[in-house]
């Protein structure tokens, strides 16, 4: 069977040939005729079997049969940004010869460019959160949608998007065709399908939660602290072409990247804390072989589509058993051979038991063919801070910058330099002439004097001033001026308030 047997638009067939598709996959063979016949569809197929083409090609064929009016006629909902970008790229490839505009929107980036791109859009690919946000701002209306596609419905359910999906479905016209695609089919998805779909046809290509048979699975029992040594050893010897490494948490993904870089292996991470631009760049660099290892969390497990990916490494075993299926499904895409390596410590063995029950087969246990104690790990040494900076070009020493001179506030409110001789004299004069006030900002409160303490001898103070060359007359005049100004201001305020009181009293007398 070939794609010509579906009686598709010749321009779509031309694009399919350019992409390199020859024979439709099983899910495509079963789903495309049902969609072309305008039936609702529930399709269950494991990841990497060609689900995107299974709903995109017949959707494009139906939209191309009508004249375009610049309205959104098809909506594809996906759970993750990576998956939305992947579907957008595929739809662009299939529709390159058609007069259809496709736009993708997702969170994590500013909405300005996305709002601009929405003009005259025919096919919209979106994540639920950003779609609802733009709908609430009146940038998007879904009343003209003819085809609604829910991709990776089980993942949207796991991520808590079910209420957002229901809001989106209510905004779409009832006169629509609804397609639901999922890698697994739990009971919750079946209930959801009964609510959203009308007399749907069911298609299931492989048993639920089964793994791809062409993927070679390997299991290593290793201590938790030795996982990093085993990973470095395999990347240096067996996995020289690189690998996609999965961790359970974002923090561990960052730790693995740091470990690899310290040991001379180029690596980057993609997870929820990374910006969308950083995630796209990291994924593209891995596809282009600019980096050897891409470390990802489970949030990106279904959004990574890499042709001819040789190996996937489960650095940490997933505690959700179905996630194992989606992880290893990144390798062995479209029938190609793949390899999945899993590191299991003592605490994770129960996860392996659950996974083996789910996939109904045992994962072969592999021996560790090296002495992990002899595997050398390098750590970056942080150079201590010094007062000298060295130029990166020729290594010449550069004189250190002089520290900025600190300024303090004098008693008269003028900022003076601590290091200048004049400031030292002024500060000493201020100390000698007037004790510090505990209310001032820079002064420290002094201990209270005992009642029978003797007063200071003014003569002894004057002799000390003469001995240290202090100008006591100047300091006294400064303090008198400083205090006199305060007294003048206070008297002026009292005088003004008294005048105001007299005026108000006179007004009362006149009225009386």
BELFEN-V673946 format. One line per field, one symbol per residue. ss: DSSP state (a for helix, b for strand, c for the rest). phi: phi as a letter, one per 40 degrees, with the letter a starting at -180 (. if undefined). burial: b if it has 24 or more other C-alpha atoms within 12 Angstrom, else e. A space follows every 50 residues. Layout:
# BELFEN-V673946
ss=???
phi=???
burial=???
This chain:
# BELFEN-V673946
ss=ccaaaacccaaaaaaaaaaccccccaaaaaaaaaaaccccbbbbcccccc aaaaaaaaaaaaaacccccccccbbbbbccaaaaaaaaaaaaaacccccc cbbbbccccccaaaaaacccccbbbbbaaaaaaaaaccccccccccbbbb ccaaaaaacccaaaaaaaaaacccccbbbbbbccccaaaaaaaaaacccc bbbbccccccccccbbbbbbbccaaaaaaaaaaaaaacccccbbbbbcca aaaaaaaaaaaaccccbbbbcccccaaaaaaaaaaaacccccbbbbbaaa ccccccccccbbbbccccccaaaaaaaaccccaaaccbbbbbbbcaaaaa aaaaaaaaacccccbccccccaaaccccccccccccccbbccccccbbcc ccccccbbbcccccbbbcccaaaaaaaaaaaaaccccccccccccccccc cccccccaaaaaaaaaaccccaaaaaaaaaaaaaaaaaaaaaaaaaaaaa aaaaaaaaaaac
phi=.bccccfcddccccccccchcbbccdcccccdcccccgccabbbaccgbg ccccbccccccccccbccbgbcbabbcbcbcccccccdccccccbcbbcb bbbbbacgbccdcccccccgcbbbbacdcccccccccgcbbbcbcbbbbb cfcccccccgcccccccccccccccabbbbbacbbcccccccccccbbfc cbbbcbcdgcccccccbbbbcacdccccccccccccbcbccgabbbbcbc ccccccccccccbgbcaabbacccccccccccccccccgcbcbbbbcccb ccbbbbcfccabbccbcccbcccdcccccccgcfgccaabbbcbcccccc cccccccccfaccdcbcccaccccccbbbccccccbcbbbcccbgccbcc ccccccbbccccgccbcccccccccccccccccacccccccccbcccccc ccccccccccccccccccgccccccccccccccccccccccccccccccc cccccccccccc
burial=eebeebebbebbbebbeeeeeeebbbbbbbbbbbbbebbbbbbbbbbbbb bbbbbbbbbbbbbbeeeeeebbbbbbbbbbbbbbbbbbebbbbbbbebbb bbbbbbbeeeeeebbeebeebbbbbbbbbbbbebbeeeebbbebbbbbbb bbbbbbbeeebbebbeebbebbeeebbbbbbbbbbeeebbebbeebbeeb bbbbbbebbbbbbebbbbbbbbeeebbbbbbbbbbeeebebbbbbbbbbb eebbebbbbbbebebbbbbbbbebebeebbebbbebbeeebbbbbbbbbb bbbbbbebbbbbbbbbbbebbbbbbbbbbbbbbbbebbbbbbbbeeebbe bbeebbebbeeebeeeeeeeeeeeeebeeeeeeeeeeeeeeeeeeeeeee eeeeeeeeebbbeeeeeeeeeeeebbbbbbebbeeeeeeeeeeeeeeeee eeeeeeeeeeeeeebeeeebbbeebeeebeeeeeeeeeeeeeeeeeeeee eeeeeeeeeeee
